[in-house]
Amino acid sequence: MDETWTNVLELKEQDIDVIHVIYIEHLTHFTFEGLKRRLKIHPETLSRILVRLTDDEILEKTDNGYSLTTKGKQLLEQQNHQSTPARVPVLQSFVPPELSVDKIASDLKGKWFGSLRWLGYSVSEETVELKWITTNGEIIVSAVFTAGMLQIYSKAISETDFSARLSVSYQLMGYLTKLISKAENN
């Protein structure tokens, strides 16, 4: 991270760790529980970090959890690009054109199912990306909606075999299929 930001904001190492995770996961909105699982950090410690980052106006608390402020986005844009664990495309499907991706995303935000726990999401002009993390914090699975397509990606945080990543990806796809079928029938 740019030393000037660290010095000006007096960020602690754990603050930087939280910012780094937000950066590498490309999250603009995320939950306390999701970050706790991703960082494998004690809730009280994470709470203090989030209070500091909120006080420094890097984050703000919203109805959807936490969100990056403009200042936070500028901070992340200045951060050095470091290598991140590779995310692997696992599944891909078309989304029926009559379905609203915004509606699907709205229905998915905050949902838990099977071993997947809600982590957060990002929205840009072309893409909606929703992320979950496994209860053990070892795998992140993403649903990426773009241009009539749905792609499911998985990323291992620690050493896991590909079959575990594939299994949670299919778990997510099964849930999405049910949700899309329900939306089509309504």
VODO-608587 format. One record per residue (C-alpha): x, y, z; residue in one letter. Coordinates in steps of 0.5 Angstrom, whole numbers, plus 2048, in hexadecimal, padded with zeros to 3 digits. Example, Ala and Ser with C-alpha at 12.3 -4.5 7.8 and 13.67 -1.06 7.14 Angstrom:
<rs>
8197F7810A;81B7FE80ES;
</rs>
This chain:
<rs>
800800800M;8028077FFD;806809805E;803810805T;7FC80D806W;7FF80980CT;80380F80FN;7FD81480EV;7F880F811L;7FC80C816E;7F9805813L;7FB7FF818K;7FD7F8814E;7F77F5816Q;7F37FB812D;7F77FA80CI;7F67F380CD;7EE7F480CV;7EF7FA807I;7F37F4803H;7EE7EF803V;7E97F4801I;7EE7F67FBY;7EF7EF7F9I;7E87ED7F9E;7E67F37F5H;7E07F47FBL;7DC7FA7FBT;7D77F8800H;7D97F2805F;7D77EF80CT;7DA7EF812F;7D97E8813E;7DC7E780CG;7E27EB80DL;7E37E7814K;7E37E0810R;7E77E380BR;7EC7E680FL;7EC7E0815K;7EC7E681AI;7E87E7821H;7E27EB820P;7E47F0826E;7EA7F1822T;7E77F281BL;7E27F781ES;7E77FB821R;7EA7FB81AI;7E47FD817L;7E280281BV;7E980581AR;7E8805812L;7E1808813T;7E480E817D;7E980F812D;7E480F80DE;7E7809809I;7E080580AL;7D980780CE;7D480280FK;7CE80180BT;7C87FD80BD;7CC7F8807N;7D17F780CG;7D77FC80AY;7D97FF804S;7DF803801L;7DF80B801T;7E280F7FCT;7E8810800K;7E8808801G;7E88077F9K;7ED80C7F8Q;7F28087FDL;7F18027FAL;7F28057F3E;7F98077F6Q;7FA8007F9Q;8007FC7F5N;7FD7F67F1H;8007F07F5Q;7FF7E97F3S;7F87E67F5T;7F67DF7F6P;7F37DD7EFA;7EC7DC7EER;7EA7D77E9V;7E47D77E5P;7E07D17E6V;7D97D17E3L;7D67D67DEQ;7CF7D77DCS;7CA7DC7D8F;7C57E07DCV;7BE7E07D9P;7BE7E77D6P;7B77E97D9E;7BA7E87E0L;7BC7EE7E4S;7C37ED7E6V;7C27F27EBD;7BC7EE7EEK;7C07E87EEI;7C67EB7F2A;7C17EF7F7S;7BE7E87F8D;7C57E57F9L;7C87EA7FEK;7C97E8805G;7C77E1803K;7CA7DB806W;7C97D4804F;7CD7CD805G;7D47CF807S;7D47D5804L;7D47DC808R;7D37E3805W;7D97E7804L;7D77ED800G;7D67F07F9Y;7D87F57F4S;7D47F87EEV;7D77FC7E8S;7D47FE7E2E;7D57F77DEE;7D67F27E4T;7D27F07EAV;7D77EC7EFE;7D47E87F5L;7D97E47FAK;7D87DF7FFW;7DD7DC803I;7DD7D5806T;7DC7D480ET;7E37D280FN;7E57D880BG;7E97D4806E;7E67D57FFI;7E27DB7FCI;7DD7DA7F7V;7DB7E07F2S;7D57E17EEA;7D67E67E8V;7D17E87E4F;7D37EC7DET;7D07ED7D7A;7CB7E77D8G;7D07E27DAM;7D07DF7E1L;7D77DD7E3Q;7D97D97EAI;7E07DA7ECY;7E47D77F2S;7EA7D97F6K;7EE7D57FBA;7F07D9801I;7F47D3804S;7F67CD801E;7F07C97FET;7EF7C47F9D;7EB7C67F3F;7E57C17F4S;7E47C57FAA;7E47CC7F6R;7DF7C87F1L;7DA7C67F6S;7D97CC7F9V;7D87CF7F2S;7D37CA7F0Y;7D07CC7F7Q;7CF7D37F5L;7CD7D17EEM;7C77CD7F1G;7C57D37F5Y;7C57D77EFL;7C27D37EAT;7BC7D27EFK;7BC7DA7F0L;7BC7DB7E9I;7B67D57E7S;7B27D87EDK;7B37DF7EAA;7B17DD7E3E;7AB7D97E5N;7A87E07E9N;
</rs>
